[in-house]
Amino acid sequence: MVTVNLWSSLTRFTDGARAVEVEAATVGGVLDRLKADYPGLAPIIDAGVSVVIDGEMATGRHVPLGDAQEVFLMQRLKGG
């Protein structure tokens, strides 16, 4: 299980939970599981989000995850 921390406005889709647990081994698996478990998150995830693992931005959907890692779903970060 991976604990995913969410930004505050997403809690309306998770019954108020700021952190949710999902069964996933990769970043892509986390995103897919979040959409399946919390359908209200799907449009937000599909529009683009950033995933931060232990303080580092994930670089793709195939990045592996471990149970002890700190995972945050964040609004898409753009350079410019």
C-alpha positions in Angstrom: 0.0 0.0 0.0 1.1 3.5 -0.8 -0.1 6.5 1.1 -0.8 9.5 -1.2 -1.1 13.0 0.2 -3.5 15.3 -1.5 -3.9 19.0 -1.7 -6.7 20.4 0.3 -9.3 21.2 -2.4 -9.3 17.5 -3.4 -10.6 16.3 -0.1 -14.2 16.9 -1.3 -13.7 13.8 -3.5 -12.2 11.7 -0.7 -14.8 12.3 2.1 -12.4 14.8 3.7 -9.3 12.6 3.7 -6.0 14.5 3.1 -4.2 11.2 2.6 -5.5 8.0 1.0 -4.0 4.5 0.7 -3.9 2.8 -2.7 -2.4 -0.5 -3.8 0.1 0.3 -6.6 3.7 -0.3 -7.5 4.3 2.6 -9.9 3.3 6.2 -10.3 1.0 5.2 -13.1 -0.6 2.6 -10.9 -1.2 5.2 -8.2 -2.9 7.6 -10.7 -5.0 4.8 -12.2 -6.0 3.5 -8.7 -6.9 7.0 -7.5 -9.2 7.5 -10.5 -10.9 4.1 -9.9 -11.3 4.5 -6.2 -12.3 8.2 -6.3 -14.0 9.0 -9.7 -14.2 12.7 -8.9 -10.5 12.9 -9.1 -10.4 11.5 -12.7 -10.9 14.8 -14.5 -8.2 16.5 -12.4 -5.7 13.7 -12.9 -6.5 13.6 -16.6 -5.9 17.3 -16.9 -2.4 16.8 -15.5 -0.9 16.6 -12.0 2.5 16.3 -10.6 3.6 13.4 -8.4 6.4 14.1 -5.8 8.1 11.2 -4.2 10.4 11.8 -1.2 10.7 15.5 -2.3 11.6 14.7 -5.9 9.3 15.2 -8.9 8.4 11.8 -10.6 9.6 11.8 -14.2 7.1 9.3 -15.6 4.4 6.8 -15.0 6.8 3.9 -14.7 8.7 5.2 -11.7 8.5 2.4 -9.0 7.2 3.1 -5.5 7.8 1.5 -2.1 5.6 1.5 0.9 7.9 3.7 3.0 8.1 6.5 0.4 6.4 9.8 1.0 4.1 10.5 -2.0 2.3 13.8 -2.8 -0.2 14.5 -5.6 0.2 18.2 -6.5 -1.2 20.6 -9.0 0.8 20.4 -12.2 4.0 22.4 -11.9 5.1 24.2 -15.1 8.2 25.9 -15.9 8.4 29.3 -17.6 
